[in-house]
Each structure stands twice: as structure tokens, then as C-alpha cells.
Amino acid sequence: MVLTPAVEALFIRKPDPKTSLWSGSALTREEASLLSGIGKVGWMDELEGFLGEVVPEAKALYLNHLPDTASSGAGRGPGQELNEKLGEFYPEPERTSLSPLMAQLRMIKEPEELDQIRQACAMTRSAFLRVLNGVEPGMHEYEVEARLTAELITSGARGHAFEPIVASGSNALVLHYVENSDICREGELLLIDFGAEVNNYAADCTRTIPVGGRFSERQLEVYNAVHSIFLQARSLMVPGQFMEDFHNQVGKLWEEEHIALGLYSRKNAAARSGSDPLWKHYFPHGTSHSLGLDVHDPFDRAVPFRAGMVLTCEPAIYIPGEGIGIRLENDILITGEGPVDLMEDIPIEAGEIEALMNRRS
């Protein structure tokens, strides 16, 4: 695609009978225009001629791959080769990477993008409800994953936006556990981190549920602490907040909860008040990340939260000595009127989780 102040143009491969035999029919120019909303659509063999008309008048070129940083040899793609030709035949315009500008644009979601994310969240909800109504002791983690996958695809999603985590028991202590092969046992917790992908846009949800349908007294105590932190953290997600400050504020909230849970004393916490506070031992990852076309969308941590950003809120606790790992995660839209929880209708309170798990259809 080529954008100029005067025109936007899209160039696609011309349909080829041999290619169509193996890969199916290619888009016509009319179909590409309808899908993209771009009025001028040409064939790839027309691109160089078009560039010859518009590039000489340009003062700057914004490129996906700068010629001096593009890989060489067999790994070069057609875009890189084209950019090298631009540098060779049109050396006058200043050449700049497009990536930083695109990253800034991706941080703020347009209404059409929010529509896709909302759809992904709705399909994620359907999949979670299906799991709640079917998890039982003795099931394998991959059986839970299969139910999630089936519901996502049936509801119209492309599938998972990322490799799902289905971690029972102490597996939840492994932050990126993706084997999903263990048995879900009575008395254990099951951490599920997953999300639908809709038209390339991601949802990202985490819930932790009791395999047998009931939390133990200690599990419930820890779960409610995570839920309390989640509610407090979500309320802090307002315009002007910086990611690092937000995370540290949540960390201080966690410190109080950790002390209340008996994980360490206030004296112990005071002795570790520097760059490596004690709360990080039980909450070692970030509280939030940007969400959009990627589950971890580009985000500039030097930029404060702004209206239109979609960020996760995912406080967690990991207690190796007790084999407990609990994480709760929703997707939050930043607005000038306060945070909007795009997953507010996905069950999260402990009582509701238990009630749904024990209501078999």
C-alpha cells in the first residue's frame, strides 16, 4: 500500500491460473477495493510506474524496511528489495522507518477496532462459560483447551489469539506454561489464560477456578485478595497514569494483602523497600500490557495512559510453598470518564464461579 497526501493506492498480485489451482482464486481489484476501502487498486507490476510518478515530488519516504537495515541474501523479502531500489533510484528524499509512527497509531484504537475487540471479548466469554459448565476432576488440561477451542471456532472466531495456558495445580506457578498435558485434580485450582481472535484483533482473559467446583478456605482467602487488588487496580487505569507508576501502585497494594495473608511481615517488607521489593517475589510480572492486533501490542511506556487505549489489568499471586497460582485478567478501555471493563460480563467473583460450576445442564 502507498499513501501520499494526495492519494492512497493498493497494489495486489494479479490472478494466475496456476496459483489459483493450488491456493484458490485471488482477489480481483474490485474485491480488494471493497475489502480495504481503498479506491485505487492496481496490480503489482504497476507499482514501480506509480512510484515513478509520486516519489520524485516527495521530501520524505516512510518505509517498512529501511534499505540499510534490511536483511541480505535469500532472507530478503519483496518489500525490502523494493525499498532498496527506492534508495538507489531516488536518493534525494529522506528515508525514515514507518514502525515508530505505526506503533504510536496502534496505541489508540479507532471505533472500528474497538468493535472487533468487543466481539473477541464476547466470544471469549462464551468459551469460558462452556468450560465452567464442564470442568471435572480427572480431566486433562488439553481437554479443557479443546472445549475452549471448539467454542471459539463455533462462535465465529478465527481461534485463539495466542497459545492458551491451561495450568492446573502447581503448573500455574509457571508463568508461560503451555504444555496443557497434566490431569486436573480434585482440590486443585485451574488457571486458564486465553482469548479469541476476531479479524486479527485479540482478547486476553485469565480466570482461576476450583477443579472440583468449590474453593478451599485458603484458596478462597487468596482468591478474594486477588479480586480485591483487581478492582482497585482497574480503578487506577485513567488518562495521565504512567505504566510504571501504575504497576508500582499495584505493588504497594499487594504488599498490604501479602502481609494480611501471612506471607511476610511489615518489618520484612520495610527491609526490602528498594528496587527489589518483597512483593515482587509473589507478583513477578507486570500488571498490564497493550492489546490490539497483537496480544502484546506496541506500547511506549514513556507515554501516559490516554483515552482510546485498550490495556489488560492482570494482578496475580504465586505462592510456591502452597502450590497456589491465581491470576485474574480483563481487558480495559481507557476513557475520559473512567475505565471501561470490556470483560465485565465474564464471571469473576468467587461465589458466581462456584455457582456456575455446580449448575450442570
Buried (B, 14 or more C-beta within 10 A) or exposed (E): EBEEEEEBBBBBEBEEEEEEEEEEEBBEBEEBBEEBEBEEBBEEEEBBEBBEEBBEEBEEBBBBBBBEEBEEEEEBEEEBEBBBEBBEEBEEBEBEEBBEEEBEEBBBBEEEBBBBBBBBBBBBBBBBBBBBBBBBBEBBBBBBBBBBBEBBBEBEBBEBBBEBBBBBBBBBBBBEBBEBEBBBBEEBBBBBBBBBBBBEBBBBBBBBBBBBBBBBEEBBEBBBBBBBBBBBBBEBBBBEBEBEEBBBBBBEBBBBBBBEBEBBEEEEBEEBEEEEBBBBBBBEBBBBBBBBBBBEBBBEEEEBBBEBBBBBBBBBBBBEEBBBBBBBBBBBBBBEEEBBBBBEEBBBEBEEBBEBBEEEE
